[in-house]
Every structure is written in structure tokens, then in C-alpha cells.
Amino acid sequence: MSFEKEDLIKLVIISGALLAFYLFSGFKLQAAWGSSSLCYSPCPALTPVAIYKKYNPGSFEYHYYPSIGLNISVPSDWNLSQIAQSINEISTFRSPMQSQSDIFQENLMIKAGRYIHNLSQAEFVSVTLKDLEVLDHFQLMDRIDNATIDGIHANKIAYSYIQNRNYYTAQQVVMIVGPSYLTFTYNSQLGKYAEYLPTIEKILSSIKINKVLLGQVTHNSASLSFKDNINGISVNYPSNWTTASDHYLSSIFAIYAPLNGSADYYYDNIRINIENLSQPNIMNLTAKEYLTVLQDYFKSSLKNFKLLQGQNLTISGNPSYSIIYSFTGTDKIEYELQRLASIKDNKIYTIIYDSVESSFDDYVPVLKYLLSSFKFIS
């Protein structure tokens, strides 16, 4: 096989163009990352084409979330995650593994939340960006401020970040209706973002939202009830607190408060956990002894742990014990919690009020209201 002169010229031009692109990309990454050397490993400043086999979604399944008026269709081969990563997570759908060497499942996470007062779209986007900027090596790739989802104004934010030394690319779609918001976050491994993006766009286009249900205003004076006949408890709680996904942090029941403005960053929450006292080392413990053992563990595992209060009390006529403590989280936030324990029928019922030091006192009345309504039922 021989090359004509024209073919040789074309080959030289193509090779030169590829070399120029490589050098340009390298210097672009060098500038973006502030490094003195080129980024030879995969870098999130670029959005490369997919290098895996192309994913083609088959049929789609319909999902409805009545509490927020959300309808959405997702490919039937995407799995619904059984573990919530955050208290305001509605659901997370994970893509199928493409091969045995596939180490990450691309996913779409849906979150919902509520503020005490209405928040503008611009304020909410600003809050969202502030939250994203704490990600390791966060880089804003693209921002679209004039998007719509089911006729509702939305913003799309594309970005990259590093987690556990792995590179990821993501897109977050945010919208707010009155005091309530929804976010849809698509997370992908570097190199697969473009491959699943058409599927994500199809999912987003399927969304239907009942704005009346999503943006409804509830008042703290109203009350809702939770009853669990299997575990034998019932409790009342304010209607402007939102119930979390099932089994969040192994709880049978969890609620979280609305955010108090754009500066509020933490969802103060109350959770109820139940544990069978079947292990020999704990089955004969009292509620106070149980929390004392837990307290000793916290002293060795939580930074700046401080016991603020310990007291006996009763819950639904049952002898119980409570501790209030604080510690510094790995995120440098100063947390303050109250943990109550009550033992009945070889089960330990734990009620946890999870807050931060700056807002702990604000929701103690809610905890007291919940405790006053708590009942053991047969």
C-alpha cells in the first residue's frame, strides 16, 4: 500500500490538529487547576465522549410521589436505591451495571424541601451553588438560567468534582414553587456523562408537577399523626415538618423542620429508632445504663464531645432517660443533640432530636409536643 502526496499532506494536517488539541486541552486544564504540570490523568475540566458501550433505555416506568405532587418516568432497568443519603432525599434511581469492571452506577437523585417563607429562584440558586462549592475540586462547567420543567422555571447547573480520588461530572436541576423546592441531580463517572445525558433529558421531560401540592403552605399549629401497629407506637407532629424517606438512618419514623431562610443550612430533625434487646450484653440494661454505654462510645469517637445534660423522665408512662450532648462534626459544624431511651417488652425505643448549636433551642418545643403525644399501643 502506498500514499499519494495528497494523502500524506492530509495525514500531516490531521496529526497536527490532534497534537494542537492535546496541547490546548493540557494548558486549559493547567490553568483551570492552577497546577504547574499538565493533567495527564482524567480531568473533570473536560467532558469527554463516552468510552463505554452505548446505553439505550428500554421501557420507562411511572413513579408518583403524592406528598409533593411529582410524577416522573424512569427506565425500567434503573434500580431504586434502598438507602437514603440525606434526610430530604425523595428517591435515587441507579443505572444498570454495564460490565463486571463497572465501578459506579450513574444515578438520578431527587430531593425536596421547604422553607418557612417563600424564596425567590435567584436566592435558591445562590444557596445551591454555595452548597456545591464545598465539593472537592468543584468546577462550574455550565449554567442555564432559562430552563423549564413542566412549565415551571428551573435552572440547570453542570459541574465536576472529585470524591475519594475519583472524578465525577454532574448536572443539578433546581426549581422552587412558593416555599417548596425540588432538585434533580444526575451524577456520572467521568467519561460517561454524555452517554446517559439523553436518558436524563428524557426523564426530565416526563416530569409532571402538581404546583398546588408542591407549593402548599402548612402551619405549625396544625397536627399530623403517625401510627405503627407493628412496632406499637403512635405520635403526633406539626404539619409543617416533612416526613423523611422510609428507614432513614435505620429509623422507623423521621421528620425534619422547614429551613428558616436562605442562610439556614441544616435540616433539624427528629427520628425514632427501635432495637430488639436480644444481645446478652445489653438485654438486662436500663435506659440510663444503655445511654451511658453509648455516651462512653461518643467520648472516644466524636470530636469535642460534651455531655450537657442527663435526666430521668417518663415517656407514655414508661421510665426513660435522656442525654443532651454536643460535638464537632467532620464537616466542622457544631452539632447539638438530645437522645431519649425507653425500654419496653425487650425493645429499646430511642428518640433522637438532631440539631446544631445555633438552632437547638428553637425546636425543643416541637420535641416536647411530640413526646407528650407519644404512646405505646398494643
TORKOL-4160 file (C-alpha; in steps of 0.2 Angstrom, whole numbers, padded with zeros to 4 digits, m for minus):
378
<pt num="1" X="0000" Y="0000" Z="0000"/>
<pt num="2" X="0007" Y="0017" Z="m0005"/>
<pt num="3" X="0002" Y="0035" Z="m0001"/>
<pt num="4" X="0000" Y="0048" Z="m0014"/>
<pt num="5" X="0007" Y="0066" Z="m0010"/>
<pt num="6" X="m0011" Y="0072" Z="m0006"/>
<pt num="7" X="m0014" Y="0058" Z="0006"/>
<pt num="8" X="0002" Y="0062" Z="0015"/>
<pt num="9" X="m0002" Y="0080" Z="0017"/>
<pt num="10" X="m0019" Y="0076" Z="0024"/>
<pt num="11" X="m0011" Y="0064" Z="0036"/>
<pt num="12" X="0001" Y="0078" Z="0042"/>
<pt num="13" X="m0013" Y="0091" Z="0044"/>
<pt num="14" X="m0024" Y="0078" Z="0054"/>
<pt num="15" X="m0009" Y="0074" Z="0065"/>
<pt num="16" X="m0005" Y="0092" Z="0068"/>
<pt num="17" X="m0023" Y="0096" Z="0073"/>
<pt num="18" X="m0023" Y="0082" Z="0085"/>
<pt num="19" X="m0007" Y="0087" Z="0093"/>
<pt num="20" X="m0013" Y="0105" Z="0094"/>
<pt num="21" X="m0029" Y="0100" Z="0103"/>
<pt num="22" X="m0020" Y="0089" Z="0115"/>
<pt num="23" X="m0008" Y="0104" Z="0120"/>
<pt num="24" X="m0023" Y="0116" Z="0121"/>
<pt num="25" X="m0033" Y="0104" Z="0132"/>
<pt num="26" X="m0017" Y="0102" Z="0143"/>
<pt num="27" X="m0014" Y="0120" Z="0145"/>
<pt num="28" X="m0033" Y="0123" Z="0148"/>
<pt num="29" X="m0033" Y="0111" Z="0162"/>
<pt num="30" X="m0016" Y="0118" Z="0169"/>
<pt num="31" X="m0024" Y="0135" Z="0170"/>
<pt num="32" X="m0041" Y="0128" Z="0177"/>
<pt num="33" X="m0032" Y="0118" Z="0191"/>
<pt num="34" X="m0019" Y="0130" Z="0195"/>
<pt num="35" X="m0006" Y="0117" Z="0193"/>
<pt num="36" X="0012" Y="0119" Z="0187"/>
<pt num="37" X="0011" Y="0102" Z="0177"/>
<pt num="38" X="m0001" Y="0096" Z="0164"/>
<pt num="39" X="m0015" Y="0085" Z="0170"/>
<pt num="40" X="m0011" Y="0068" Z="0162"/>
<pt num="41" X="m0024" Y="0058" Z="0172"/>
<pt num="42" X="m0043" Y="0061" Z="0168"/>
<pt num="43" X="m0048" Y="0078" Z="0172"/>
<pt num="44" X="m0065" Y="0085" Z="0175"/>
<pt num="45" X="m0062" Y="0101" Z="0166"/>
<pt num="46" X="m0066" Y="0092" Z="0150"/>
<pt num="47" X="m0082" Y="0082" Z="0146"/>
<pt num="48" X="m0075" Y="0068" Z="0135"/>
<pt num="49" X="m0087" Y="0057" Z="0125"/>
<pt num="50" X="m0092" Y="0041" Z="0132"/>
<pt num="51" X="m0079" Y="0027" Z="0131"/>
<pt num="52" X="m0091" Y="0013" Z="0137"/>
<pt num="53" X="m0104" Y="0004" Z="0126"/>
<pt num="54" X="m0119" Y="0015" Z="0122"/>
<pt num="55" X="m0133" Y="0014" Z="0134"/>
<pt num="56" X="m0151" Y="0013" Z="0126"/>
<pt num="57" X="m0165" Y="0014" Z="0138"/>
<pt num="58" X="m0179" Y="0002" Z="0135"/>
<pt num="59" X="m0196" Y="0004" Z="0143"/>
<pt num="60" X="m0200" Y="0018" Z="0156"/>
<pt num="61" X="m0209" Y="0015" Z="0172"/>
<pt num="62" X="m0220" Y="0028" Z="0180"/>
<pt num="63" X="m0217" Y="0034" Z="0198"/>
<pt num="64" X="m0229" Y="0045" Z="0208"/>
<pt num="65" X="m0225" Y="0055" Z="0225"/>
<pt num="66" X="m0242" Y="0061" Z="0231"/>
<pt num="67" X="m0235" Y="0072" Z="0245"/>
<pt num="68" X="m0226" Y="0083" Z="0233"/>
<pt num="69" X="m0237" Y="0081" Z="0218"/>
<pt num="70" X="m0222" Y="0074" Z="0207"/>
<pt num="71" X="m0225" Y="0062" Z="0193"/>
<pt num="72" X="m0209" Y="0055" Z="0184"/>
<pt num="73" X="m0205" Y="0041" Z="0172"/>
<pt num="74" X="m0188" Y="0032" Z="0174"/>
<pt num="75" X="m0181" Y="0017" Z="0163"/>
<pt num="76" X="m0187" Y="0001" Z="0170"/>
<pt num="77" X="m0169" Y="m0006" Z="0171"/>
<pt num="78" X="m0164" Y="0008" Z="0184"/>
<pt num="79" X="m0164" Y="0002" Z="0202"/>
<pt num="80" X="m0172" Y="0012" Z="0216"/>
<pt num="81" X="m0159" Y="0014" Z="0230"/>
<pt num="82" X="m0165" Y="0007" Z="0247"/>
<pt num="83" X="m0153" Y="0018" Z="0257"/>
<pt num="84" X="m0156" Y="0037" Z="0258"/>
<pt num="85" X="m0140" Y="0048" Z="0258"/>
<pt num="86" X="m0149" Y="0063" Z="0266"/>
<pt num="87" X="m0165" Y="0066" Z="0276"/>
<pt num="88" X="m0173" Y="0076" Z="0262"/>
<pt num="89" X="m0170" Y="0063" Z="0248"/>
<pt num="90" X="m0186" Y="0058" Z="0240"/>
<pt num="91" X="m0178" Y="0044" Z="0229"/>
<pt num="92" X="m0162" Y="0039" Z="0220"/>
<pt num="93" X="m0163" Y="0029" Z="0204"/>
<pt num="94" X="m0147" Y="0020" Z="0198"/>
<pt num="95" X="m0142" Y="0014" Z="0181"/>
<pt num="96" X="m0138" Y="m0004" Z="0177"/>
<pt num="97" X="m0120" Y="m0010" Z="0178"/>
<pt num="98" X="m0113" Y="m0012" Z="0161"/>
<pt num="99" X="m0100" Y="m0024" Z="0165"/>
<pt num="100" X="m0091" Y="m0033" Z="0179"/>
<pt num="101" X="m0077" Y="m0019" Z="0178"/>
<pt num="102" X="m0090" Y="m0005" Z="0180"/>
<pt num="103" X="m0087" Y="0003" Z="0197"/>
<pt num="104" X="m0100" Y="0016" Z="0198"/>
<pt num="105" X="m0119" Y="0017" Z="0193"/>
<pt num="106" X="m0124" Y="0033" Z="0186"/>
<pt num="107" X="m0139" Y="0039" Z="0195"/>
<pt num="108" X="m0153" Y="0052" Z="0197"/>
<pt num="109" X="m0156" Y="0059" Z="0215"/>
<pt num="110" X="m0172" Y="0068" Z="0219"/>
<pt num="111" X="m0173" Y="0079" Z="0234"/>
<pt num="112" X="m0187" Y="0090" Z="0241"/>
<pt num="113" X="m0188" Y="0103" Z="0254"/>
<pt num="114" X="m0197" Y="0118" Z="0262"/>
<pt num="115" X="m0193" Y="0135" Z="0268"/>
<pt num="116" X="m0204" Y="0144" Z="0282"/>
<pt num="117" X="m0206" Y="0158" Z="0269"/>
<pt num="118" X="m0206" Y="0160" Z="0250"/>
<pt num="119" X="m0189" Y="0160" Z="0242"/>
<pt num="120" X="m0185" Y="0168" Z="0225"/>
<pt num="121" X="m0177" Y="0157" Z="0212"/>
<pt num="122" X="m0162" Y="0168" Z="0212"/>
<pt num="123" X="m0160" Y="0166" Z="0230"/>
<pt num="124" X="m0162" Y="0147" Z="0229"/>
<pt num="125" X="m0149" Y="0145" Z="0215"/>
<pt num="126" X="m0137" Y="0156" Z="0225"/>
<pt num="127" X="m0139" Y="0144" Z="0240"/>
<pt num="128" X="m0137" Y="0129" Z="0229"/>
<pt num="129" X="m0121" Y="0135" Z="0221"/>
<pt num="130" X="m0114" Y="0139" Z="0239"/>
<pt num="131" X="m0118" Y="0121" Z="0244"/>
<pt num="132" X="m0110" Y="0114" Z="0228"/>
<pt num="133" X="m0094" Y="0124" Z="0230"/>
<pt num="134" X="m0089" Y="0114" Z="0246"/>
<pt num="135" X="m0086" Y="0099" Z="0235"/>
<pt num="136" X="m0068" Y="0094" Z="0232"/>
<pt num="137" X="m0061" Y="0102" Z="0216"/>
<pt num="138" X="m0078" Y="0109" Z="0212"/>
<pt num="139" X="m0078" Y="0117" Z="0194"/>
<pt num="140" X="m0094" Y="0125" Z="0187"/>
<pt num="141" X="m0095" Y="0119" Z="0169"/>
<pt num="142" X="m0111" Y="0126" Z="0163"/>
<pt num="143" X="m0126" Y="0136" Z="0169"/>
<pt num="144" X="m0143" Y="0138" Z="0161"/>
<pt num="145" X="m0155" Y="0150" Z="0169"/>
<pt num="146" X="m0170" Y="0150" Z="0157"/>
<pt num="147" X="m0174" Y="0131" Z="0158"/>
<pt num="148" X="m0192" Y="0125" Z="0162"/>
<pt num="149" X="m0198" Y="0109" Z="0169"/>
<pt num="150" X="m0217" Y="0106" Z="0166"/>
<pt num="151" X="m0219" Y="0124" Z="0163"/>
<pt num="152" X="m0210" Y="0129" Z="0179"/>
<pt num="153" X="m0195" Y="0140" Z="0179"/>
<pt num="154" X="m0179" Y="0130" Z="0183"/>
<pt num="155" X="m0160" Y="0131" Z="0182"/>
<pt num="156" X="m0148" Y="0119" Z="0176"/>
<pt num="157" X="m0130" Y="0118" Z="0184"/>
<pt num="158" X="m0117" Y="0107" Z="0176"/>
<pt num="159" X="m0101" Y="0104" Z="0187"/>
<pt num="160" X="m0087" Y="0092" Z="0190"/>
<pt num="161" X="m0079" Y="0087" Z="0207"/>
<pt num="162" X="m0068" Y="0074" Z="0215"/>
<pt num="163" X="m0074" Y="0061" Z="0228"/>
<pt num="164" X="m0062" Y="0048" Z="0235"/>
<pt num="165" X="m0050" Y="0052" Z="0222"/>
<pt num="166" X="m0062" Y="0048" Z="0208"/>
<pt num="167" X="m0068" Y="0061" Z="0195"/>
<pt num="168" X="m0086" Y="0064" Z="0193"/>
<pt num="169" X="m0097" Y="0075" Z="0182"/>
<pt num="170" X="m0115" Y="0080" Z="0187"/>
<pt num="171" X="m0130" Y="0091" Z="0182"/>
<pt num="172" X="m0142" Y="0098" Z="0195"/>
<pt num="173" X="m0159" Y="0105" Z="0190"/>
<pt num="174" X="m0167" Y="0116" Z="0203"/>
<pt num="175" X="m0184" Y="0124" Z="0205"/>
<pt num="176" X="m0194" Y="0132" Z="0218"/>
<pt num="177" X="m0213" Y="0135" Z="0220"/>
<pt num="178" X="m0218" Y="0146" Z="0234"/>
<pt num="179" X="m0209" Y="0139" Z="0250"/>
<pt num="180" X="m0205" Y="0122" Z="0242"/>
<pt num="181" X="m0191" Y="0116" Z="0231"/>
<pt num="182" X="m0186" Y="0101" Z="0221"/>
<pt num="183" X="m0169" Y="0096" Z="0214"/>
<pt num="184" X="m0164" Y="0083" Z="0202"/>
<pt num="185" X="m0146" Y="0078" Z="0202"/>
<pt num="186" X="m0138" Y="0067" Z="0189"/>
<pt num="187" X="m0121" Y="0060" Z="0194"/>
<pt num="188" X="m0109" Y="0051" Z="0182"/>
<pt num="189" X="m0092" Y="0044" Z="0182"/>
<pt num="190" X="m0080" Y="0055" Z="0171"/>
<pt num="191" X="m0082" Y="0049" Z="0153"/>
<pt num="192" X="m0100" Y="0043" Z="0154"/>
<pt num="193" X="m0109" Y="0060" Z="0157"/>
<pt num="194" X="m0113" Y="0062" Z="0138"/>
<pt num="195" X="m0118" Y="0044" Z="0137"/>
<pt num="196" X="m0133" Y="0045" Z="0149"/>
<pt num="197" X="m0137" Y="0063" Z="0146"/>
<pt num="198" X="m0150" Y="0059" Z="0133"/>
<pt num="199" X="m0159" Y="0047" Z="0145"/>
<pt num="200" X="m0158" Y="0060" Z="0159"/>
<pt num="201" X="m0166" Y="0073" Z="0147"/>
<pt num="202" X="m0180" Y="0061" Z="0143"/>
<pt num="203" X="m0183" Y="0058" Z="0161"/>
<pt num="204" X="m0184" Y="0077" Z="0165"/>
<pt num="205" X="m0196" Y="0079" Z="0150"/>
<pt num="206" X="m0208" Y="0066" Z="0158"/>
<pt num="207" X="m0210" Y="0076" Z="0174"/>
<pt num="208" X="m0227" Y="0082" Z="0179"/>
<pt num="209" X="m0229" Y="0093" Z="0194"/>
<pt num="210" X="m0245" Y="0097" Z="0204"/>
<pt num="211" X="m0240" Y="0115" Z="0209"/>
<pt num="212" X="m0254" Y="0116" Z="0222"/>
<pt num="213" X="m0247" Y="0101" Z="0231"/>
<pt num="214" X="m0229" Y="0106" Z="0230"/>
<pt num="215" X="m0231" Y="0124" Z="0235"/>
<pt num="216" X="m0245" Y="0122" Z="0248"/>
<pt num="217" X="m0242" Y="0132" Z="0264"/>
<pt num="218" X="m0244" Y="0122" Z="0280"/>
<pt num="219" X="m0245" Y="0130" Z="0298"/>
<pt num="220" X="m0236" Y="0125" Z="0313"/>
<pt num="221" X="m0252" Y="0125" Z="0323"/>
<pt num="222" X="m0259" Y="0110" Z="0313"/>
<pt num="223" X="m0255" Y="0092" Z="0318"/>
<pt num="224" X="m0252" Y="0076" Z="0309"/>
<pt num="225" X="m0252" Y="0058" Z="0316"/>
<pt num="226" X="m0240" Y="0043" Z="0314"/>
<pt num="227" X="m0245" Y="0026" Z="0319"/>
<pt num="228" X="m0235" Y="0010" Z="0318"/>
<pt num="229" X="m0245" Y="m0005" Z="0323"/>
<pt num="230" X="m0231" Y="m0017" Z="0320"/>
<pt num="231" X="m0219" Y="m0008" Z="0332"/>
<pt num="232" X="m0233" Y="m0002" Z="0344"/>
<pt num="233" X="m0231" Y="0016" Z="0344"/>
<pt num="234" X="m0241" Y="0032" Z="0339"/>
<pt num="235" X="m0236" Y="0050" Z="0339"/>
<pt num="236" X="m0241" Y="0067" Z="0333"/>
<pt num="237" X="m0231" Y="0081" Z="0325"/>
<pt num="238" X="m0233" Y="0098" Z="0317"/>
<pt num="239" X="m0239" Y="0098" Z="0299"/>
<pt num="240" X="m0226" Y="0110" Z="0293"/>
<pt num="241" X="m0212" Y="0097" Z="0297"/>
<pt num="242" X="m0209" Y="0084" Z="0282"/>
<pt num="243" X="m0208" Y="0065" Z="0284"/>
<pt num="244" X="m0192" Y="0058" Z="0278"/>
<pt num="245" X="m0189" Y="0043" Z="0267"/>
<pt num="246" X="m0193" Y="0026" Z="0275"/>
<pt num="247" X="m0179" Y="0019" Z="0286"/>
<pt num="248" X="m0168" Y="0035" Z="0285"/>
<pt num="249" X="m0153" Y="0031" Z="0297"/>
<pt num="250" X="m0162" Y="0015" Z="0302"/>
<pt num="251" X="m0177" Y="0024" Z="0309"/>
<pt num="252" X="m0195" Y="0019" Z="0308"/>
<pt num="253" X="m0200" Y="0037" Z="0308"/>
<pt num="254" X="m0191" Y="0053" Z="0304"/>
<pt num="255" X="m0197" Y="0071" Z="0302"/>
<pt num="256" X="m0187" Y="0087" Z="0298"/>
<pt num="257" X="m0191" Y="0105" Z="0300"/>
<pt num="258" X="m0193" Y="0118" Z="0286"/>
<pt num="259" X="m0177" Y="0129" Z="0283"/>
<pt num="260" X="m0178" Y="0146" Z="0291"/>
<pt num="261" X="m0172" Y="0157" Z="0276"/>
<pt num="262" X="m0158" Y="0156" Z="0264"/>
<pt num="263" X="m0144" Y="0156" Z="0277"/>
<pt num="264" X="m0151" Y="0141" Z="0286"/>
<pt num="265" X="m0141" Y="0126" Z="0280"/>
<pt num="266" X="m0146" Y="0111" Z="0292"/>
<pt num="267" X="m0162" Y="0101" Z="0292"/>
<pt num="268" X="m0166" Y="0100" Z="0311"/>
<pt num="269" X="m0174" Y="0083" Z="0313"/>
<pt num="270" X="m0182" Y="0070" Z="0325"/>
<pt num="271" X="m0180" Y="0052" Z="0322"/>
<pt num="272" X="m0187" Y="0036" Z="0331"/>
<pt num="273" X="m0177" Y="0020" Z="0331"/>
<pt num="274" X="m0181" Y="0003" Z="0338"/>
<pt num="275" X="m0169" Y="m0011" Z="0343"/>
<pt num="276" X="m0173" Y="m0028" Z="0350"/>
<pt num="277" X="m0163" Y="m0032" Z="0366"/>
<pt num="278" X="m0158" Y="m0049" Z="0361"/>
<pt num="279" X="m0139" Y="m0047" Z="0363"/>
<pt num="280" X="m0134" Y="m0054" Z="0380"/>
<pt num="281" X="m0123" Y="m0039" Z="0384"/>
<pt num="282" X="m0137" Y="m0026" Z="0383"/>
<pt num="283" X="m0154" Y="m0036" Z="0386"/>
<pt num="284" X="m0153" Y="m0033" Z="0405"/>
<pt num="285" X="m0148" Y="m0014" Z="0404"/>
<pt num="286" X="m0159" Y="0000" Z="0410"/>
<pt num="287" X="m0162" Y="0015" Z="0399"/>
<pt num="288" X="m0149" Y="0025" Z="0409"/>
<pt num="289" X="m0136" Y="0011" Z="0408"/>
<pt num="290" X="m0139" Y="0010" Z="0389"/>
<pt num="291" X="m0136" Y="0028" Z="0386"/>
<pt num="292" X="m0121" Y="0028" Z="0397"/>
<pt num="293" X="m0113" Y="0015" Z="0387"/>
<pt num="294" X="m0117" Y="0025" Z="0371"/>
<pt num="295" X="m0110" Y="0040" Z="0380"/>
<pt num="296" X="m0094" Y="0032" Z="0383"/>
<pt num="297" X="m0093" Y="0027" Z="0364"/>
<pt num="298" X="m0096" Y="0045" Z="0359"/>
<pt num="299" X="m0082" Y="0051" Z="0370"/>
<pt num="300" X="m0070" Y="0041" Z="0360"/>
<pt num="301" X="m0077" Y="0043" Z="0343"/>
<pt num="302" X="m0084" Y="0061" Z="0342"/>
<pt num="303" X="m0073" Y="0076" Z="0342"/>
<pt num="304" X="m0075" Y="0089" Z="0356"/>
<pt num="305" X="m0089" Y="0078" Z="0364"/>
<pt num="306" X="m0098" Y="0086" Z="0379"/>
<pt num="307" X="m0112" Y="0080" Z="0389"/>
<pt num="308" X="m0123" Y="0094" Z="0393"/>
<pt num="309" X="m0137" Y="0086" Z="0402"/>
<pt num="310" X="m0143" Y="0069" Z="0409"/>
<pt num="311" X="m0160" Y="0066" Z="0417"/>
<pt num="312" X="m0173" Y="0054" Z="0421"/>
<pt num="313" X="m0191" Y="0056" Z="0414"/>
<pt num="314" X="m0206" Y="0046" Z="0408"/>
<pt num="315" X="m0212" Y="0043" Z="0390"/>
<pt num="316" X="m0230" Y="0037" Z="0389"/>
<pt num="317" X="m0229" Y="0032" Z="0407"/>
<pt num="318" X="m0213" Y="0021" Z="0405"/>
<pt num="319" X="m0197" Y="0025" Z="0414"/>
<pt num="320" X="m0185" Y="0033" Z="0402"/>
<pt num="321" X="m0168" Y="0043" Z="0402"/>
<pt num="322" X="m0162" Y="0057" Z="0391"/>
<pt num="323" X="m0145" Y="0065" Z="0387"/>
<pt num="324" X="m0141" Y="0081" Z="0378"/>
<pt num="325" X="m0124" Y="0082" Z="0371"/>
<pt num="326" X="m0113" Y="0092" Z="0358"/>
<pt num="327" X="m0099" Y="0088" Z="0347"/>
<pt num="328" X="m0089" Y="0095" Z="0331"/>
<pt num="329" X="m0093" Y="0086" Z="0315"/>
<pt num="330" X="m0081" Y="0081" Z="0302"/>
<pt num="331" X="m0089" Y="0095" Z="0292"/>
<pt num="332" X="m0084" Y="0107" Z="0306"/>
<pt num="333" X="m0102" Y="0110" Z="0311"/>
<pt num="334" X="m0106" Y="0111" Z="0329"/>
<pt num="335" X="m0120" Y="0099" Z="0332"/>
<pt num="336" X="m0131" Y="0098" Z="0347"/>
<pt num="337" X="m0142" Y="0083" Z="0350"/>
<pt num="338" X="m0155" Y="0076" Z="0363"/>
<pt num="339" X="m0156" Y="0057" Z="0364"/>
<pt num="340" X="m0170" Y="0049" Z="0374"/>
<pt num="341" X="m0171" Y="0030" Z="0378"/>
<pt num="342" X="m0186" Y="0020" Z="0384"/>
<pt num="343" X="m0186" Y="0001" Z="0386"/>
<pt num="344" X="m0202" Y="m0009" Z="0385"/>
<pt num="345" X="m0206" Y="m0028" Z="0380"/>
<pt num="346" X="m0187" Y="m0031" Z="0377"/>
<pt num="347" X="m0186" Y="m0017" Z="0365"/>
<pt num="348" X="m0177" Y="m0001" Z="0366"/>
<pt num="349" X="m0186" Y="0014" Z="0359"/>
<pt num="350" X="m0174" Y="0029" Z="0355"/>
<pt num="351" X="m0180" Y="0046" Z="0351"/>
<pt num="352" X="m0166" Y="0057" Z="0343"/>
<pt num="353" X="m0168" Y="0076" Z="0341"/>
<pt num="354" X="m0154" Y="0080" Z="0329"/>
<pt num="355" X="m0149" Y="0099" Z="0328"/>
<pt num="356" X="m0135" Y="0112" Z="0328"/>
<pt num="357" X="m0130" Y="0123" Z="0342"/>
<pt num="358" X="m0137" Y="0138" Z="0333"/>
<pt num="359" X="m0154" Y="0132" Z="0332"/>
<pt num="360" X="m0156" Y="0118" Z="0345"/>
<pt num="361" X="m0167" Y="0129" Z="0357"/>
<pt num="362" X="m0179" Y="0134" Z="0343"/>
<pt num="363" X="m0186" Y="0117" Z="0341"/>
<pt num="364" X="m0186" Y="0110" Z="0358"/>
<pt num="365" X="m0205" Y="0114" Z="0360"/>
<pt num="366" X="m0208" Y="0103" Z="0345"/>
<pt num="367" X="m0199" Y="0089" Z="0353"/>
<pt num="368" X="m0209" Y="0091" Z="0369"/>
<pt num="369" X="m0225" Y="0091" Z="0359"/>
<pt num="370" X="m0220" Y="0075" Z="0351"/>
<pt num="371" X="m0215" Y="0067" Z="0367"/>
<pt num="372" X="m0232" Y="0072" Z="0376"/>
<pt num="373" X="m0241" Y="0064" Z="0362"/>
<pt num="374" X="m0230" Y="0048" Z="0361"/>
<pt num="375" X="m0240" Y="0032" Z="0365"/>
<pt num="376" X="m0236" Y="0014" Z="0367"/>
<pt num="377" X="m0250" Y="0004" Z="0359"/>
<pt num="378" X="m0255" Y="m0014" Z="0358"/>
